Amino acid sequence: MSIMSVLSRTLFCFVFVASQSAEHLIGSQHMKQSRSGAPMQFRDGDIILGAAMQVTNENANGDCVEELTGMYLVETMNMIIDEINANDEILTGIKLGTVMIDTCSSDVHALKRVIMDILPLALDKRICGQNCSDEDSKKHILAGLIGASFSSVSMQLATILQVFHISQVSYWSTSSELSDKTRFEYFFRSVAPDIHQVDAMISFIKEMEWNYISFIYDDDAYGVDGYTEFTRKAEKNNICIAFTKALPMIGEDINMTLVIEELLTRKNARVVVVFSNTGNAEKVFVAARSIPEAVENLIWIGSDGWISYIPQDHTDDSYLDVIDGAIGFLPKINLKENLKDYMTNLTLSQNYGENSTRNPWFAEYFSRKNNCSLPSENGSNSSKRICGEDEKINATTFRIHNTPISDAVYAMVYALDDYHKNICGGKAGLCDEIKQKAGTHQVASELYYHLKNVSFTTSGGSQFKFDKNQDGPPIYDVFVFKKQHVANTSTNLLDGWSKIGTYQDSAIKWDTRLPDKIYLTPSTCSQKCKHGEAQIRGTQKCCWYCQKCTAQEFVYNETACQKCDFGDKPNKHVNGCEPLPIRQMEYNSGHSLFALSFGVFGLLSTIYITFIFIKYRETAIVRASGKELCFFVLFGIFITLLNCFSVTSAPSNLSCTTSRVILSIGPTCMYVGLLMKTIRVVFIFQSSGILTTRTKQYLQPVQFTLITVAVSSVQILILIIWSRLKQPTIDLIVFDDFAFLTCKVLVDIEILVGLIYPFIIIIVCTVLATINRNVPTGFKETLYVGFTMYTTCIIWLALLPIFLTNSTDVPKKLTTVSASLTLSAITVLFCLFAPRCYAILFHPEWNTSESVMSRSRSYNSTKRQRNSTSVVHPDTTVSPSVKRSDSSAEDKINALPDN
């Protein structure tokens, strides 16, 4: 046996030994006086239901004063017991009795009353032992305890009751601590714990888009548990608490005005949660009424401790402006039908005098309600009229308060009915198996297992069942206080509360619109950031400044700008990323059509000119031009012009490899051919003497063509090394709204790897062509090559800056590359080959050896005359060596190899 159990039972032995002189509760139909001497209710029956009711409240002096809602608890239970006793289908043949004590809203007071007046029903046989009298031998059967209201009271009672395994069903205790079954195993409740009420509050606060609030709570189990749970849930939902204050309970004083002033210093926290009972809640509102800023700016969210219970009468109407627009949550209450008719038909005689034990608190309540004096007060100085014995409560001014006790009582009754059927096998009345347990706690203990599984339909039509923690269903009614509903001073002030919604399944379903004041009142530390802005938080996560995210960033978890992965962009909500639409060169685009048109034109022209050169390959002009090198150059032009297809095609490994080959080989073949043509002419016409036979051999077509191929092979070697070091790749170029897919070699600086060798060839060729531009007219190779090189340099100098500086328009960049290559090829084609084609086709008389040689002789004569004029004095005899030099041109022409 635990130490707690030993101490508790020793305490009971002491209490009962000390109370032997008192009039026993057991053995009479009703009780004249409780063991503790305080008023209590007792109705005899075969099985007794205990109840701890909050009939009165304890004031600062420790006195129990009237609590207006307490009377409804007592009479609701009386009404249910009367109905059950009249119903043959439930607890057939068994009469239920009750014993009710007043908790006075005090855990100490309630614990004393339960020990003195209720537990003897279950413990007399065990405690009095051999001292039991004949009257005591008739023991009653205690089924369990209904109550209490305050969580602090229920905790004290549950601690004692579970020592004797007595089941307890509370109708209003909502502290989350009571769900801990390791501490309160025999505790049940027909309402949900505060954890769900906090969920409802959090849900409402989030729906209103508030995140900065204040929290005031009672410094007891109810308030502290509510505050602890609210703090935990607020943290998870990014709600900050700007100010908190624990309000002391009865007996302690606090300056509420200072509390309100402290609330108002948090300018942005305009919503205040008051998690307390009626006493402290009223003190808060009374203090707030004298501060206009509090009346106008604060929104109050209330817990079930005070929502719909204040203001109780017109002495409280001074703070109606303060709570106008206040909103709160109450566990779903299934009101007992016809309770108003039941109570307004009760007469004073039914609960006064010898009948006072049915409801010992009714007479005082009746006299206050009807503003009359009780007959026992006749002769006093009271100016009030005497209450009539058959007088009833005035039905026109009577208002039913929300009393949640019905489900708790019915849960105990239905569990007891199931227990009776199980033990007695369906027999009516008390069977011997139950009778033998009179005066013990056995029935109350065994009823525990039936309570865990009890299920019934409530008066509201819903199905009731305890959950795994022995708590009621988490359903809450949402109430709002509207001052306009209190029309005049004759109206009950509680009519200002009206139901506007229901919280169930983690969401609030609204029945009507909230007051505008709630919608128009902000309660945030910082304003909500605009679309595409992140909340950069400081020390408090609810206080931040807004940072605009860039076009490539999205708002991550509302608190940071985070860059999207490569190839992605922020979605339209800027809270995540989505793949960028991918574009590429398409044949039907303007850029592609331009590149293709230009390239195809060049290709057709190349084919046509090649055909002419093939057809007239044995004519003088073609042979004098060096037909092998011409075809080599035409091959390079043709390869270069193919770029229009590789550039405009869809990027792939094949197209990217092809682009690299075209970029490297085409211009190289084209310009190496031109260089070798220039060198050939230079060797012939600018040599210091007649070419030797050995030198002539290298100028023969086959040998010179092999040299040309060898010079071009340098680029092939560069291409092989380039490909080994870096494979052709497809590049995804990302912009704000799209991504462009293309070959990297066509848009990256690495394009120069393929062009640097052709550029060197161009420079060398240009220099040689410029230096050796004066050659025989019939052999204008250097002249044509020079003009071609000048034009080529101008083209690349104009287009390269466009390529290098353009980083946003990829199609334009690709078109620039294609246009540069194509224009360079066409320039070579038309500057070098078009004049010869023109002569071949339209002036056949020029296409003869005589014509070519005659132009050459004309050149020689002109040169000879220029030399003689500028160098030799007229009277000077020309030396033979000079004559030999002037006449050498024709010899060099004759030295040309036969093409």
Buried (B, 14 or more C-beta within 10 A) or exposed (E): EEEEEEEBBEEBBEBBEEBEEBEBBBBEEBBEEBBBEBBBBBBBBBBBBBBBBBBBBBBEEEEBEEBBBBBBBBBBBBBBBEBBBEEEEBBBEBBBBBBBBBBBBBBEBBBBBBBBBBBBBBBBBBBBEEEBEEEBBEBBBBBBBBBBBBBBBBBBBBBBBBBBBBBBBBBBBBBBBBBEEEEBEBBBBBBBBBBBBBBBBBBBBEEBEBBBBBBBBBBBBBBBBBBBBBBEBBEEEBBBBBBBBBBEBBEEEBEBBEBBBEBBEBEBBBBBBBBBBBBBBBBBBBBBBEBEEBBEBBBBBBBBBBBBBBBBEBEBBEBBBBBBBBBBBBBBBBBBEEBBEBBBEBBBBBBBEEBBBBBBBBBBBBBEBBEBBBBEBEEEEEEEEBBEEEBBBEEEEEEBBBBBBBBBBBBBBBBBBBBBBEBBEEEEBBBEEBEEBBBBBBBBBBBBEBBBEBEBEBBBEEEBEBEEBBBBBBBBBBBBBBBEBBEEEEEBBBEBBBBBBBBBEEEBEEEEEBBEEBEEBBBBBBEEBEEBBBBBBEEEBBBBEBBEBEEBBBBBEBBBBBBBEEEBBBEEEBBBBEEBEEBBBEEEBEBBBBBBEBBBBBBEBBEEBBEBBEEBBEBBBBBBBBBBBBBBBBBBBBBBBBBBBBBBBEBEEEBBBBBBBBBBBBBBBBBBBBBBBBBBBBBBBBBEEEBEEEEBEEBBBEEBBEBBBEBBEBBBEBBEEBBEEEEBBBBBBBBEEEBBBBBBBBBBEBBEBBBEBBBEBBEBBBEBBEEBEEBBBBBBBBBBBBBBBBBBBEBBEEBBEBBEEBEEBBBEBBBBBBBBBBBBBBBBBBBBBBBBBEBBEEEEEBBEEEBBBBBBBEBBEEBBEEEBEEEEEEEEEEEEEBEEEBEBBBEBBEBBBEB
